[in-house]
């Protein structure tokens, strides 16, 4: 898990499924734009800008780690 999980597993799974369905609907050519819009919308709900910076850093670190694998 990239960041501390605060949602029950069932809700996390439903969120994952909703994102997967929406990504399929957006299509491969608009995937990145869709994900950027979702990320911006979610980040606007975070009262602490430091939390967003932390999530971004963890995600980038995970990507870099995945490139070495």
Chimera marker file (.cmm) of the C-alpha trace (Angstrom):
<marker_set name="trace">
<marker id="1" x="0.000" y="0.000" z="0.000" r="1" g="1" b="0" radius="0.5"/>
<marker id="2" x="1.440" y="3.352" z="-1.009" r="1" g="1" b="0" radius="0.5"/>
<marker id="3" x="-0.050" y="5.379" z="1.838" r="1" g="1" b="0" radius="0.5"/>
<marker id="4" x="-1.770" y="4.652" z="5.116" r="1" g="1" b="0" radius="0.5"/>
<marker id="5" x="-5.099" y="2.983" z="4.407" r="1" g="1" b="0" radius="0.5"/>
<marker id="6" x="-7.938" y="4.617" z="6.309" r="1" g="1" b="0" radius="0.5"/>
<marker id="7" x="-10.857" y="3.110" z="4.380" r="1" g="1" b="0" radius="0.5"/>
<marker id="8" x="-12.345" y="-0.301" z="5.028" r="1" g="1" b="0" radius="0.5"/>
<marker id="9" x="-11.122" y="-2.846" z="2.476" r="1" g="1" b="0" radius="0.5"/>
<marker id="10" x="-14.577" y="-3.201" z="0.917" r="1" g="1" b="0" radius="0.5"/>
<marker id="11" x="-14.860" y="0.522" z="0.253" r="1" g="1" b="0" radius="0.5"/>
<marker id="12" x="-11.337" y="0.668" z="-1.137" r="1" g="1" b="0" radius="0.5"/>
<marker id="13" x="-12.231" y="-2.178" z="-3.497" r="1" g="1" b="0" radius="0.5"/>
<marker id="14" x="-15.396" y="-0.360" z="-4.665" r="1" g="1" b="0" radius="0.5"/>
<marker id="15" x="-13.379" y="2.811" z="-5.273" r="1" g="1" b="0" radius="0.5"/>
<marker id="16" x="-10.806" y="0.831" z="-7.254" r="1" g="1" b="0" radius="0.5"/>
<marker id="17" x="-13.565" y="-0.726" z="-9.367" r="1" g="1" b="0" radius="0.5"/>
<marker id="18" x="-15.214" y="2.662" z="-10.007" r="1" g="1" b="0" radius="0.5"/>
<marker id="19" x="-11.880" y="4.089" z="-11.173" r="1" g="1" b="0" radius="0.5"/>
<marker id="20" x="-11.226" y="1.088" z="-13.407" r="1" g="1" b="0" radius="0.5"/>
<marker id="21" x="-14.652" y="1.400" z="-15.043" r="1" g="1" b="0" radius="0.5"/>
<marker id="22" x="-14.198" y="5.137" z="-15.551" r="1" g="1" b="0" radius="0.5"/>
<marker id="23" x="-10.707" y="4.636" z="-17.021" r="1" g="1" b="0" radius="0.5"/>
<marker id="24" x="-12.124" y="2.161" z="-19.504" r="1" g="1" b="0" radius="0.5"/>
<marker id="25" x="-14.844" y="4.635" z="-20.403" r="1" g="1" b="0" radius="0.5"/>
<marker id="26" x="-12.311" y="7.461" z="-20.856" r="1" g="1" b="0" radius="0.5"/>
<marker id="27" x="-10.269" y="5.280" z="-23.202" r="1" g="1" b="0" radius="0.5"/>
<marker id="28" x="-6.510" y="4.947" z="-23.579" r="1" g="1" b="0" radius="0.5"/>
<marker id="29" x="-6.118" y="8.259" z="-25.397" r="1" g="1" b="0" radius="0.5"/>
<marker id="30" x="-7.678" y="10.236" z="-22.518" r="1" g="1" b="0" radius="0.5"/>
<marker id="31" x="-6.477" y="8.155" z="-19.561" r="1" g="1" b="0" radius="0.5"/>
<marker id="32" x="-3.822" y="10.610" z="-18.388" r="1" g="1" b="0" radius="0.5"/>
<marker id="33" x="-6.137" y="13.625" z="-18.626" r="1" g="1" b="0" radius="0.5"/>
<marker id="34" x="-8.886" y="11.762" z="-16.772" r="1" g="1" b="0" radius="0.5"/>
<marker id="35" x="-6.504" y="10.755" z="-13.967" r="1" g="1" b="0" radius="0.5"/>
<marker id="36" x="-5.185" y="14.315" z="-13.722" r="1" g="1" b="0" radius="0.5"/>
<marker id="37" x="-8.730" y="15.645" z="-13.368" r="1" g="1" b="0" radius="0.5"/>
<marker id="38" x="-9.534" y="13.080" z="-10.672" r="1" g="1" b="0" radius="0.5"/>
<marker id="39" x="-6.295" y="13.893" z="-8.827" r="1" g="1" b="0" radius="0.5"/>
<marker id="40" x="-7.001" y="17.636" z="-8.940" r="1" g="1" b="0" radius="0.5"/>
<marker id="41" x="-10.567" y="17.139" z="-7.734" r="1" g="1" b="0" radius="0.5"/>
<marker id="42" x="-9.426" y="14.922" z="-4.863" r="1" g="1" b="0" radius="0.5"/>
<marker id="43" x="-6.583" y="17.271" z="-3.938" r="1" g="1" b="0" radius="0.5"/>
<marker id="44" x="-9.058" y="20.133" z="-3.609" r="1" g="1" b="0" radius="0.5"/>
<marker id="45" x="-10.655" y="18.137" z="-0.762" r="1" g="1" b="0" radius="0.5"/>
<marker id="46" x="-7.422" y="18.005" z="1.259" r="1" g="1" b="0" radius="0.5"/>
<marker id="47" x="-7.205" y="20.800" z="3.830" r="1" g="1" b="0" radius="0.5"/>
<marker id="48" x="-3.472" y="20.161" z="4.356" r="1" g="1" b="0" radius="0.5"/>
<marker id="49" x="-1.227" y="20.879" z="1.339" r="1" g="1" b="0" radius="0.5"/>
<marker id="50" x="1.521" y="18.938" z="3.075" r="1" g="1" b="0" radius="0.5"/>
<marker id="51" x="-0.581" y="15.792" z="2.831" r="1" g="1" b="0" radius="0.5"/>
<marker id="52" x="-0.809" y="16.144" z="-0.954" r="1" g="1" b="0" radius="0.5"/>
<marker id="53" x="2.957" y="16.665" z="-1.164" r="1" g="1" b="0" radius="0.5"/>
<marker id="54" x="3.439" y="13.497" z="0.894" r="1" g="1" b="0" radius="0.5"/>
<marker id="55" x="1.143" y="11.454" z="-1.362" r="1" g="1" b="0" radius="0.5"/>
<marker id="56" x="2.913" y="12.754" z="-4.479" r="1" g="1" b="0" radius="0.5"/>
<marker id="57" x="6.338" y="11.874" z="-3.057" r="1" g="1" b="0" radius="0.5"/>
<marker id="58" x="5.247" y="8.380" z="-2.042" r="1" g="1" b="0" radius="0.5"/>
<marker id="59" x="3.744" y="7.736" z="-5.492" r="1" g="1" b="0" radius="0.5"/>
<marker id="60" x="6.890" y="8.944" z="-7.264" r="1" g="1" b="0" radius="0.5"/>
<marker id="61" x="9.082" y="6.843" z="-4.982" r="1" g="1" b="0" radius="0.5"/>
<marker id="62" x="6.907" y="3.817" z="-5.750" r="1" g="1" b="0" radius="0.5"/>
<marker id="63" x="7.220" y="4.454" z="-9.503" r="1" g="1" b="0" radius="0.5"/>
<marker id="64" x="10.991" y="4.726" z="-9.248" r="1" g="1" b="0" radius="0.5"/>
<marker id="65" x="11.109" y="1.521" z="-7.218" r="1" g="1" b="0" radius="0.5"/>
<marker id="66" x="8.957" y="-0.230" z="-9.846" r="1" g="1" b="0" radius="0.5"/>
<marker id="67" x="11.362" y="0.819" z="-12.610" r="1" g="1" b="0" radius="0.5"/>
<marker id="68" x="14.192" y="-1.020" z="-10.858" r="1" g="1" b="0" radius="0.5"/>
<marker id="69" x="12.175" y="-4.199" z="-10.492" r="1" g="1" b="0" radius="0.5"/>
<link id1="1" id2="2" r="1" g="1" b="0" radius="0.2"/>
<link id1="2" id2="3" r="1" g="1" b="0" radius="0.2"/>
<link id1="3" id2="4" r="1" g="1" b="0" radius="0.2"/>
<link id1="4" id2="5" r="1" g="1" b="0" radius="0.2"/>
<link id1="5" id2="6" r="1" g="1" b="0" radius="0.2"/>
<link id1="6" id2="7" r="1" g="1" b="0" radius="0.2"/>
<link id1="7" id2="8" r="1" g="1" b="0" radius="0.2"/>
<link id1="8" id2="9" r="1" g="1" b="0" radius="0.2"/>
<link id1="9" id2="10" r="1" g="1" b="0" radius="0.2"/>
<link id1="10" id2="11" r="1" g="1" b="0" radius="0.2"/>
<link id1="11" id2="12" r="1" g="1" b="0" radius="0.2"/>
<link id1="12" id2="13" r="1" g="1" b="0" radius="0.2"/>
<link id1="13" id2="14" r="1" g="1" b="0" radius="0.2"/>
<link id1="14" id2="15" r="1" g="1" b="0" radius="0.2"/>
<link id1="15" id2="16" r="1" g="1" b="0" radius="0.2"/>
<link id1="16" id2="17" r="1" g="1" b="0" radius="0.2"/>
<link id1="17" id2="18" r="1" g="1" b="0" radius="0.2"/>
<link id1="18" id2="19" r="1" g="1" b="0" radius="0.2"/>
<link id1="19" id2="20" r="1" g="1" b="0" radius="0.2"/>
<link id1="20" id2="21" r="1" g="1" b="0" radius="0.2"/>
<link id1="21" id2="22" r="1" g="1" b="0" radius="0.2"/>
<link id1="22" id2="23" r="1" g="1" b="0" radius="0.2"/>
<link id1="23" id2="24" r="1" g="1" b="0" radius="0.2"/>
<link id1="24" id2="25" r="1" g="1" b="0" radius="0.2"/>
<link id1="25" id2="26" r="1" g="1" b="0" radius="0.2"/>
<link id1="26" id2="27" r="1" g="1" b="0" radius="0.2"/>
<link id1="27" id2="28" r="1" g="1" b="0" radius="0.2"/>
<link id1="28" id2="29" r="1" g="1" b="0" radius="0.2"/>
<link id1="29" id2="30" r="1" g="1" b="0" radius="0.2"/>
<link id1="30" id2="31" r="1" g="1" b="0" radius="0.2"/>
<link id1="31" id2="32" r="1" g="1" b="0" radius="0.2"/>
<link id1="32" id2="33" r="1" g="1" b="0" radius="0.2"/>
<link id1="33" id2="34" r="1" g="1" b="0" radius="0.2"/>
<link id1="34" id2="35" r="1" g="1" b="0" radius="0.2"/>
<link id1="35" id2="36" r="1" g="1" b="0" radius="0.2"/>
<link id1="36" id2="37" r="1" g="1" b="0" radius="0.2"/>
<link id1="37" id2="38" r="1" g="1" b="0" radius="0.2"/>
<link id1="38" id2="39" r="1" g="1" b="0" radius="0.2"/>
<link id1="39" id2="40" r="1" g="1" b="0" radius="0.2"/>
<link id1="40" id2="41" r="1" g="1" b="0" radius="0.2"/>
<link id1="41" id2="42" r="1" g="1" b="0" radius="0.2"/>
<link id1="42" id2="43" r="1" g="1" b="0" radius="0.2"/>
<link id1="43" id2="44" r="1" g="1" b="0" radius="0.2"/>
<link id1="44" id2="45" r="1" g="1" b="0" radius="0.2"/>
<link id1="45" id2="46" r="1" g="1" b="0" radius="0.2"/>
<link id1="46" id2="47" r="1" g="1" b="0" radius="0.2"/>
<link id1="47" id2="48" r="1" g="1" b="0" radius="0.2"/>
<link id1="48" id2="49" r="1" g="1" b="0" radius="0.2"/>
<link id1="49" id2="50" r="1" g="1" b="0" radius="0.2"/>
<link id1="50" id2="51" r="1" g="1" b="0" radius="0.2"/>
<link id1="51" id2="52" r="1" g="1" b="0" radius="0.2"/>
<link id1="52" id2="53" r="1" g="1" b="0" radius="0.2"/>
<link id1="53" id2="54" r="1" g="1" b="0" radius="0.2"/>
<link id1="54" id2="55" r="1" g="1" b="0" radius="0.2"/>
<link id1="55" id2="56" r="1" g="1" b="0" radius="0.2"/>
<link id1="56" id2="57" r="1" g="1" b="0" radius="0.2"/>
<link id1="57" id2="58" r="1" g="1" b="0" radius="0.2"/>
<link id1="58" id2="59" r="1" g="1" b="0" radius="0.2"/>
<link id1="59" id2="60" r="1" g="1" b="0" radius="0.2"/>
<link id1="60" id2="61" r="1" g="1" b="0" radius="0.2"/>
<link id1="61" id2="62" r="1" g="1" b="0" radius="0.2"/>
<link id1="62" id2="63" r="1" g="1" b="0" radius="0.2"/>
<link id1="63" id2="64" r="1" g="1" b="0" radius="0.2"/>
<link id1="64" id2="65" r="1" g="1" b="0" radius="0.2"/>
<link id1="65" id2="66" r="1" g="1" b="0" radius="0.2"/>
<link id1="66" id2="67" r="1" g="1" b="0" radius="0.2"/>
<link id1="67" id2="68" r="1" g="1" b="0" radius="0.2"/>
<link id1="68" id2="69" r="1" g="1" b="0" radius="0.2"/>
</marker_set>
